[in-house]
């Protein structure tokens, strides 16, 4: 396994202009991290704020490529938002935007690519709502996977947000798309957004995982509102991001499951808490490596 970071983890510095994506690469080069996954958005409980994007900026793209090579940081993956639920013209434009980023991933030597299938904040109104949109999501994901296969790129869906989340939904989508290069970016913590046990869900989805996101949460039960800044799950519990190993998730048990399941790919630490992100990333990495060494 290679342990590194999602650029998402540095959102508090990037949103305030204290670090650029090149600064992030240089920091990782000085750390014990082994790779960087490029994620173009930042999450907050109130919405999604763009931290940075490639756009049509060849200078930025070259700066990322050059800095990664200079600092010995492997560019492991790319994550972008996408929304395939909507009008046909909008959906077609979304698919083309995803394809543009796949071409960009190829130019950067990236072989793992995660796209969303709808907005993270969208919630399922009822069973019929999900069923009505499922075929559209399948068709778009399959088209993108076939396109990416021409570049030797593995695409994936993440258990992200509230709509395409839950281990069963993810497995069902992978089976329906039925493309060998379409799997899942398994986020061990996001299952909590739909009140699913992370340890059990990780074990269920690990065989379909092409990439793993490792995070931790503080968890408060339904009826114990802790105050502003906490994310509310579909069942009414509350989540707040924490340093990996500091929160209420069974990080040791989850890592034990990952190791026992034979996963040997990339793991990105994804921090979304309130602590300073550099301290959080460094501490989280130390915790992860310590636990893995103890498990071995």
C-alpha positions, -999 to 999 in steps of 0.1 A, spaced: 0 0 0 11 36 -6 -1 61 19 -5 97 9 -30 126 8 -59 140 -10 -54 177 -18 -88 181 -2 -70 177 31 -54 211 27 -86 230 20 -84 254 49 -50 267 36 -60 267 0 -93 285 5 -76 313 24 -48 316 -2 -21 305 23 -11 275 1 -14 268 -36 -16 233 -51 22 236 -58 28 245 -21 8 213 -12 30 192 -35 62 207 -19 49 200 16 41 164 8 75 160 -7 90 170 27 67 147 46 65 109 48 36 108 24 41 88 -8 15 103 -32 -10 131 -39 -45 127 -51 -58 158 -69 -93 168 -57 -107 200 -72 -133 209 -46 -136 215 -9 -165 204 13 -181 223 41 -215 214 58 -230 245 41 -220 236 6 -192 230 -18 -166 257 -24 -142 256 -53 -106 256 -40 -89 254 -74 -95 241 -109 -74 233 -139 -96 253 -163 -76 261 -194 -44 270 -176 -15 252 -192 10 270 -169 -8 256 -138 -8 221 -153 29 223 -161 36 236 -126 19 206 -110 37 182 -133 71 198 -127 67 202 -89 56 166 -85 86 154 -104 110 177 -86 97 168 -51 93 131 -58 55 131 -52 35 106 -73 3 119 -87 -20 90 -79 -55 100 -87 -79 127 -96 -114 135 -81 -139 158 -97 -176 166 -91 -202 156 -117 -239 155 -119 -257 132 -143 -292 139 -130 -308 167 -150 -317 177 -185 -301 158 -214 -281 188 -226 -268 195 -191 -259 158 -187 -241 157 -220 -221 188 -210 -212 171 -177 -200 140 -195 -178 160 -218 -163 179 -189 -154 146 -172 -139 133 -204 -117 164 -206 -104 157 -171 -97 121 -181 -75 134 -210 -58 157 -185 -52 128 -161 -36 109 -188 -13 138 -196 -2 139 -159 4 102 -158 -26 96 -135 -43 63 -138 -71 65 -112 -100 88 -117 -131 93 -95 -162 112 -107 -193 118 -87 -227 110 -103 -248 137 -87 -244 166 -63 -231 154 -29 -259 173 -10 -287 157 -30 -309 134 -9 -331 105 -20 -367 116 -16 -380 81 -18 -373 47 -34 -389 57 -67 -366 88 -69 -335 66 -69 -350 41 -93 -360 67 -118 -325 81 -120 -305 49 -117 -305 40 -154 -293 75 -164 -264 73 -139 -255 38 -152 -254 50 -188 -233 80 -181 -208 61 -159 -205 33 -185 -198 58 -213 -171 75 -192 -156 41 -182 -154 30 -219 -138 63 -228 -112 61 -200 -103 26 -209 -88 39 -241 -62 57 -219 -57 28 -195 -74 48 -168 -95 32 -140 -127 52 -132 -147 49 -100 -176 61 -80 -173 72 -44 -197 66 -16 -200 103 -14 -227 125 0 -262 112 5 -275 99 -28 -250 74 -42 -239 62 -8 -243 31 12 -224 -1 3 -254 -18 -15 -260 12 -37 -224 13 -47 -222 -24 -54 -254 -23 -75 -240 6 -96 -207 -12 -103 -226 -44 -113 -250 -25 -136 -222 -5 -153 -204 -38 -159 -171 -23 -172 -139 -39 -159 -123 -5 -153 -152 9 -132 -150 3 -95 -152 23 -63 -132 48 -44 -140 35 -10 -143 62 16 -143 45 49 -160 74 67 -186 86 43 -208 56 50 -217 74 82 -235 100 62 -262 74 56 -258 58 90 -241 27 78 -214 11 100 -181 19 84 -163 -13 94 -191 -35 79 -195 -14 48 -157 -13 42 -156 -51 44 -185 -53 19 -171 -29 -7 -134 -36 -4 -134 -63 -32 -146 -36 -56 -122 -9 -44 -97 6 -68 -87 34 -43 -93 41 -6 -100 73 13 -91 72 50 -107 97 73 -121 99 108 -151 116 124 -164 126 158 -198 111 161 -228 123 182 -261 104 183 -295 115 173 -311 139 197 -278 153 211 -273 183 189 -237 195 195 -239 229 179 -230 246 147 -206 231 122 -216 195 125 -230 175 95 -263 159 100 -267 123 87 -298 110 70 -309 94 103 -303 126 124 -269 119 140 -240 144 138 -206 142 123 -175 164 126 -142 157 108 -113 148 130 -76 139 127 -73 102 116 -70 82 148 -84 109 170 -121 104 163 -148 79 172 -144 56 142 -127 22 146 -96 32 126 -76 2 137 -104 -22 129 -110 -6 95 -73 -8 86 -71 -44 98 -100 -52 74 -82 -34 46 -50 -54 52 -68 -87 57 -88 -81 25 -55 -80 5 -59 -44 -7 -25 -32 -19 -33 1 -37 -33 38 -28 -47 51 4 -54 89 6 -57 105 40 -87 129 37 -89 154 65 -119 177 69 -118 188 105 -113 221 123 -77 216 133 -48 231 114 -46 209 83 -8 206 83 -7 194 119 -37 171 111 -21 156 80 12 150 97 -4 135 128 -29 114 109 -1 100 87 19 91 118 -11 74 133 -18 54 102 17 42 97 20 32 134 -12 12 132 -2 -5 100 32 -14 115 15 -28 146 -9 -49 124 20 -63 105 
